[in-house]
Amino acid sequence: MIDYRELVGRTVDERTSSYRVEDTILYALATGFGADPLDTRQLRYVYEDGLVALPCMSLVLGYPGFWLKDPAYQVDWPKVLHAEEHFEIHQALPVAGAVTGRTVITAIVDRGADKGAFIHSTKEVRNRADGALLATVNSTTVARGDGGFGGPDAPRSTPVVLPRREPDFVCDLPTLPQQALLYRLCGDLNPLHADPAVARQAGFERPILHGRCTMAVAHHALIRACCDYDATRLRSMRVRFTAPFLPGETLRTRIWREGSQAFFDAVCVERGVTVLGNGLADIAAA
């Protein structure tokens, strides 16, 4: 059973890690960039000449791994799912170098025995050389099998409300059947996304795509539709994960522009299911 008094405020991971140009390219390839080898706008993210690091790569830099699998956290880990994610870029990410990532549990909310618990964490990514803050990543995980431990209840954060009109942009991006296996190479080794037996244990017919990878595909759509493939203009992005998305499916991202803000959601084309909701990104002027 979760002991929230013991866990809230705990630093679950603090690590310094180096990454290479090849790792930056791998991240872009694993999230779908470079699918059109003749599109030079995408080439800047998958080719070393003039390479640019994607903002969404902040999700995997200094990544603590699947820390909730550790028995110390007393969580039924096969039932853990990603609920929400938000990153903010403070300085452009270097294409190679060394960073320090520090992840802290900021809150645990008891939703009840039949609803599970929300576990909130924050990761700061800093440049190892000078300590400069590069990015802040806030994550919310739902531990579906771990509610009813007597912890505090609290309302969920106020959701982003999408405009009630037709979207300004609709962008369809296909994914690969092996996309989750590629994305795992970026550091997220949760077996839910690779092992069919673990997926079945969690209640799914097959391995699902990582929520952060699905988010990165929508991030690709935002960069295409709103930034003319200039990723440095995307300053922040937040989203709720509303349903599983499967490798090999097509993600349709619907985008509403209002000034510097881009509201969005995303639908699985093949099943007609909304898999990302309440999305909001901040886009700098060109």
N, C-alpha and C positions, 0 to 999 in steps of 0.2 A: 504494500500500500504506500502511496506517495506520502512523504513527510515534507509538506510544503515549507514548514518553518526551517527545516534544515537546508532546503534547496534554493529558496529565493535569495538572490544576491550572490550565489556561488559562481565563481569563474569556472566554467566547465572545460575550457581549453584556452591556452595561450601558446601560440607557436610562431616561430619565424620560419618562413619557407621561401625558397628561391624558385623562380620560374624563368623559362627560356622563351625566346621568340617562337620556338616550335610548340610550346604549350599554349601560347596565345593563339596561334593558328589552329591548333587542335580544338580549342574551345569554340572558335568560330565555325569550324567544320561540323562539330558535334551539335551545333544549334541551327544548322541549315544554311549557313552562308557558303557561297561558292557553288551553289547548285547550277547556276548558269555560268559556264567557264568563259563566255564572251562578254559578260557584264563587268566592265572595269570598275564600276562603283562598288561592287562586292569584292573585287580582287584586293582592295586595300586592307581587307580583314583576314585574308587567307594567303597572302603572298608577302614575303619578307621585304620587298622593295617598296618603301613607303608605308609599312605596316602601321595600323592603328588598332589599339585595344578597345574592345567593346565595353560599354558601361556595365552591362549585365554580368561581365566576368567578375565583378566585385562580389558576386554571390559565391564564387568558388575560391577566391583568393583568401588564404588564411582560414580555409574551411575546416571546422573541427571534426569532420566525419560524422558518422551516424552515432553520435554520443549517447542517444537514448537507449541504445542496445546494451549499454553497460549495466549490469545488475545493480549497481549502486543507486540508480535512479528509480528502481522499483516500478518500471513501466512495462506493460504488456506490449513489447515493441512491434510484433507483427501487425498490431491494430493501429499503429501510429500513422497519421496522414498529415500532410502539409495543409494548413488552413489559409494563411495569409503571408504575404511577403512584401517588403518595401525596402528599396535601396535609394540612397542619395549620394551623388558624386560630389565631392568637395574639390578634388583636383583630378585632372585627367590621369587615367591609369597608365603607368609606363608599360611598354610592350615587353619588357623583360626587367628582371631585378630581384629584389628581396623585400618582402613585406612581413609585418607582424600582425597577426589576427588574434583578437581577444574576444571571446564569447562569454557572455554573462546571462544567467537566468534572471529576468527582471520581474516576472510575476507568474503565478499559477492560479488558475481559476477553476473551482469545482463546479461543474455543471450538473452534477447528480449522477447516481449510480447507473442510470440508463442512458446518459448522454456523454459521459467521459469528462475530460478535463482539457482546458487550454493551457499550454505552456508557452510563455512568451520569452524570447531571448533577443539580445542585441549583440552584434559583432561590429567591432571597429577595425578597419583595415588601415594600417599606417605604413609609410615608407620607412624601412629599417634604417636607412642612411641618416635621415634627419628627424624622424618621428612625426613628419607631417601627416595629418589625417587625410586619407585618400577617399574613403567611403564609409558610410554607416549603413548597416543592414539590420533591419528588424524583422524577425520571423515569429509566426504563430503556428504552433503544432497542436493538433487535436489528438489526444491519447484516448481513443474510443473505448478502451476497456478499463479505464482507471479513474472514473468518477466515484463520488460517494465517500471520499476520504476525510470529510469534515473540514475541508478548507474553505476559504472565502469565496463567495459568489460575487460576480460583478457583471454589469452589462457589457456586451461586446462593443468594440469601438464603432462609432457612427460610420455606416458605409457611405462610400461615394455614390452619389445619385447621378445616373446617366441622363443626358438630355432626352426629352420626349419628342423626338423628330427623327427623320431618316438620317442615317449616318452620312458623314461627308466623304468617307473613304471606306471601301471594303477590300480587304487584301486576303487572298487565299494562298496558303503556303503548305505544300505537302511535307510529310515527314517520312523517314525511312523505317522499314520494319525493324532494322537493327539500331535505331537511333538511341534507345535507352542504353544499349551496350556500348555505343560510342561515348555517350555522355558520362557514363561511369568512369571513363578514363580521365575525366576532369576532376575526380576526387570524391564523388558521391557514390559510395559503394553499397548502399542499402540493397539487400538481396531481393527486396520486393520488386525491383525493376529488372531482375535478371533470372531469377529462379522460379519456374512455374509452380513448384511445390509451395514455396513461401507465399506466392501470390494467392494460391488457393486457400492457404491457411488464413490469409487476411480477408478472404471473401471475394476474390476476383478470379475470373476464369483464366487469366493470363497476366504476365507482367505488364504493369502500366508504365507510362512515361513519367519521369520525375516531374514534379510540379515546377521546379525551377527551370527545367528544360522547356516545358510547355510555355512558361512565362517568357523564356528567351526567344521562342519562336514568335510570340506576340510582339516582343521587343524588336525583332527583325521587321515585322510589319510596320511598326511605328517609325522606325528609321527609314524604311522605304517610302511610306506615304507622307510623312510629316517633315523629314529632314533631308530628303534627296540623297540619302545614304551618307550623310555627314553625322556619324554617331556622336561626335563631341557635343552636339546640340542637345542631346537627351540628358537632362540633369537629374531626374528622379523618376521613379516608377513604382506604383503600388497596385496590388491586385488581390482578389480573393479566389481561392481554388474551390470551384463549385461542383465539379464532377471529374472522375478520372478520364484521362485522355490516353489513347493507345498508340504505340509506335506504328507507323504506317498509315495513320489517318491524316486527313487534311484539316488544318486549322484555319478557320475564317475569322479574321479579326475585323470588327466593326469599330470605326473611329469617328468621334465627334470633336471638331476643333472649336475652341472658344479662347481666343487670344493665345496666350502662352501655354494654355492647358490643352491636353488631348485626353478626352474621356474614351474608354474603350471597354469592350468585352470580346469574348472569343467563343466560337461555336465549332463543334466537330461536325464537319459537313456530312459525313457518311451516316451519322446517327441523329443529327439534328439536336444535339444536347449542348447546352451552354456549359463550358468547362472552366472558363475564367469569367469572373464578374466584377463589377464595381471598380473597374480599372481607371487609373489616372496617372498621367505622365506630365512632367514639366519640360517644355521645349524652349530652348533659347532661340532668339532671333538669329537669322542667317547673317 
